[in-house]
Amino acid sequence: MSQQPYSVEQVAHLLGLHVKTVRGYVRDGRLKATRIGKQYRIARQDLEVFTGRPATPPADGTARPRRHAEVSAIVQVDAIGTEEMSRLSNLLMALAAGGAPGGGRLRVETVHDEERASMKIIVLGGLEDTAELLRIVGTLVAEEGS
């Protein structure tokens, strides 16, 4: 077998994540894995699909951690109507789908509470990409509010 599947521990080490985080991704179906007994095995192709880039383990076969930083941010916007929320949400989703400015992946989700006229924007991504998206949100919210 030319491509040995990765264990959850190896994937966690490769991605610089906690083992429980990787197991959660597998259980949620976000990272495809095969269960063998009580353990999961992740194929190289599935890891590449999940990360969006080739999985390149070191030549000696040991996985060394790669420094990586991500941001999880929640922005609350008050006094926003349904139409404004829809426009802002669609724009942010389009920006995230179009690729992050720095080439990383951005995930954006929005939740609107009509009763309270409140919107929450959840952003997950790299430091620079998230900062840029938050600057855009700040500009758009300021323009809508004026």
N, C-alpha and C positions, 0 to 999 in steps of 0.2 A: 504494500500500500504506500504510494508515493507521498500522499498528503495526509498525515495523521491528524485526526480531529483534535481540537483544543479542549481542555477541561475548563470548567467555569473559573477555576483559580488562575489558569494561564491567561484567559481572556481578561480577567480583572487586572492581572499584572500588566498585560500589554496596554490596556486602556487607562491604567492608573485609577481604577475604580475599586470600590469595596466589593468583595465576593457577594455579599447580600444584594447589592445593587444589580449585579449581572444576573443573579438568580431571579430577581424581580423582573428584569427585562425578558428573561426566558419564559417565566410563568405568565406574564402579560401578553406573550406572543410577539413582542417587539423584536426579539432576537431568536431566530429559528435554531432549535437544538433537538438532538435525539436523546431520549432517555435510555440509558443502559443500566439496568438494575436501579440503584438509588442515585445514580449520577447522570449528569447531562454531558453531552459531547457536542461541540460546535464545529461544524465544517468551516474550512477556510473561506469558501465562497460565501457562506452565510454571514461570517464576520465582516467580510468586505462589503457585502450589501448593507449591513447594519451601520458600518462606519462611513461608508461612501468613499473609501479609499483602500488600496491594497494592504493586506495584512503582511507585514514583513518581519518575521521573527529573526533574531540574531543568528548568525551562521553556526554558533555552537549549540543551538537548540534551546537555550534558556531565554526566557522572556524577561527583558529588563523594563522597568517602569519608564514611561515617557511622561515628562512633565506636561500637564495639561490643566488649564483653568477654564471653568465655565461659570456663567452667571445665571442665577434664577432670580427674576425680578417680577414683582407684582405692582402694577400701577393702577391706582384708583382714580377715576375721573367722575366727579360729582356734577350734578345739574346738566345732564346730557340726555337728550331726547332719543327716541327710537331711530329717527332718520339720521341724525348726526352719528349715533353709535354705529349704525349700519355702514355709513360711508367710511368712518374711521376704521372699523373692523375689516372691511373689504380692502382698503388701501394697505393696511398692515399685513394682511394675509398675502396680498399680491407681492409686497416687498419681500416677505419671508420666502415665498415660493420662487421668486426670481433669483434667489441666491443672495447670500450676505455679501456686503461690500468687500470684506476681507477674504472671501472664498469659503468661509465656514458655513456650517448649517445653523439656521435660526428656526426655532419653533415658536409660534405665536398662537395663543388661544385667547378668546375674549368671552366675557360673560356680562350680560346686561340685566339689571334689576329694574324693570319698568316702574314698579311701585315707588322705588326710592330715587329714580332717575340717576342711577349710578352704574358705572361700567368698570369692570376689572380687566386689565390687559396682563396676561401672563407671558413672559418672554424667557426663553431658554436659549443660550448660545454662548459663543466665545466672548471674551472681554471686549474687544474692539467693536465687533459686529453688534453686540447688544448695546454698547454705549452709543453707537451711531443711530441705531433704531430708537433708542430712548430720546436722543436729541430731536429726531423727526417727530416722535410723539409729542414732545414738549412744544415744538413749533406748531404742530397741527392743533393741539388743544388750545394754545394761546390764540391762534387765528379764529377757531370756532367760537371761543368765548367772547371775542370782541365784537 
